[in-house]
Amino acid sequence: MFAALPASIAFALNFAHPLLMWVLLGLAAYAMFLGIKAKKTRTATAEDRKELIKGQFAKRHYLIGSLVLAVLVLGFVGGMAVTYINNGKLFVGPHLLVALGMVCLIALAAALSPLMQAGNLIARKVHVGLNMTLMTLFLWQAVTGMQIVNKILTAPAP
């Protein structure tokens, strides 16, 4: 079906997903930093809050978090697409299944935004828990993803 794709392009496509995901991991860490600063702003004394509020951490956290959501979903689908294009099948294993779980976690975390904006503390705590789980899985995905990249680089030429 994809036989017309030049071999050099097919090979190079293998690295688009890992590169995107490493950028996304950094972006997710930045979103986490902004979330921590937003909480610090919310819980600060009135005097400290005046200075912290200038950073617009909550607004920036929401915007970067939305970007992380979009890129994670696109990266997930893109990774599956490249795998299918290059192999004619998907490899159902831990890396793919954990990625599927991550997409679910980030969707649930984002869905809590209206409740958090309304001041629901339980929604905020669940949001943080989901995202901490997501970041832990993301770090694990970075390791297993690099193992997959290593297999691609060391595989004998077809």
C-alpha positions, -999 to 999 in steps of 0.1 A, spaced: 0 0 0 28 24 8 54 9 -14 58 42 -33 73 59 -3 111 62 -8 131 41 17 151 72 29 118 90 38 103 59 54 135 55 75 136 92 85 99 91 96 109 67 124 126 96 141 98 123 138 78 108 166 107 104 191 119 139 185 84 153 189 79 134 221 112 147 236 101 182 229 67 174 244 83 160 275 101 193 280 69 212 273 49 190 298 76 197 325 72 234 318 34 231 322 40 213 355 63 242 366 36 267 357 10 247 376 31 247 407 36 284 404 -1 289 399 -8 270 431 18 291 449 0 322 437 -34 309 449 -21 300 483 3 329 489 -3 357 514 -19 388 500 14 406 499 32 378 480 3 373 457 6 408 444 40 400 430 32 364 418 1 374 400 21 394 375 35 361 362 0 350 350 10 314 359 -25 300 359 -33 314 324 0 302 310 -4 268 326 -39 265 310 -25 275 276 6 253 277 -15 224 291 -38 227 262 -9 226 238 5 195 256 -29 178 252 -31 185 215 5 175 207 3 144 229 -28 132 210 -13 141 176 20 125 186 2 93 197 -17 90 164 14 100 144 36 73 161 10 47 152 8 60 116 45 59 111 48 24 126 20 12 103 34 29 72 69 14 78 58 -21 90 23 -27 77 11 -34 112 12 -20 148 32 -37 175 8 -41 204 31 -40 234 38 -20 266 49 12 247 17 14 227 -6 4 256 10 29 280 7 56 254 -30 48 250 -34 51 288 -16 84 287 -40 98 262 -68 88 285 -51 104 315 -45 137 298 -81 138 285 -95 132 320 -71 158 335 -81 184 309 -118 176 314 -115 187 350 -107 223 340 -142 237 343 -146 222 378 -112 236 389 -121 271 375 -152 269 397 -130 263 427 -136 226 432 -106 214 454 -113 177 448 -111 182 410 -78 201 415 -63 173 435 -75 146 410 -61 168 382 -27 169 399 -27 132 406 -36 123 370 -9 146 357 18 133 381 9 97 369 11 110 333 46 125 339 58 93 355 45 73 325 60 98 301 94 93 316 90 56 313 79 60 277 111 81 270 132 51 281 112 25 262 110 48 232 148 51 231 150 13 232 128 12 201 149 38 184 180 17 192 164 -14 176 156 6 145 192 19 143 208 -15 148 184 -35 127 200 -50 95 190 -32 63 161 -49 45 
